[in-house]
Amino acid sequence: MAGTTTTTARLLATTLACLAAPTLAHAQHERTAEPAPTSETAPAAASMNGAPGESLRSAPSNAGDGDEGPRVHRGFYLRAALGGGFARDGLSYTGPLGVKYPSGEASGGSVVGDVALAGSLKPGLFLGGAFFFEQVASPKVTLGGVDVASDVGVGTLLFVGPYVDWYFDPHKGMHLLGSVGGARITTKDKSGNTADQNASPVGGGLIAGFGYDWWIGEHWSAGVVGRLTFASMKDGTANVSHTWTALSVAGELTFD
């Protein structure tokens, strides 16, 4: 009886082994045939696992495209300009008892320049102060339309006041500048002697300019500017009124 049971158990185990063998072989084949990750699927898998893939590393960066990037007109501002033009100083004299004398003028080619310091209120808009000068050597003087002899060797307009400069696009160079302030004329005779400062005409005026700059560095730009100058002054000692008008063109260099 025991021998029969043992023989039966052995036959059952052999039968189960034969039935299970094909299933185990198929499973082993499926594991062996599974494809390995390719170069195309690896970056995606790496990205899913938190590691940067090629698609992230090759994405373009927008750093520097905004107002905080380079080549934007902003921050500390220093500007200097030098050029030339034409100036006219209209003269009118009122004598005792209100008697008016024929008007006259002093005019000629001029040398102009200015220096300005400012800070930006926002990208492209600057507010500060500026000093301007315009100098005419050996001006032509007329009185009542007639040329007259003059001992004036050099006449200089000095102008100082608050200053604003506005770039239409803070990344580009087209800009509009202006100043309203105090003005004064000083003169030297042909021997180089300075005229009495108490007789120097004093008053006020305005300056407006329109220009364009080209970037030559990360913070440096160079360009050209046209300038209009107007000032009204009076010489209290001689009771002579002066109206200074001028047009000029200058090269400019700006740091901002």
Summary of the structure (lengths in Angstrom):
residues: 256
radius of gyration: 42.8
end to end distance: 109.3
largest distance: 160.7
contacts: 729
relative contact order: 0.15
helix: 20%
strand: 54%
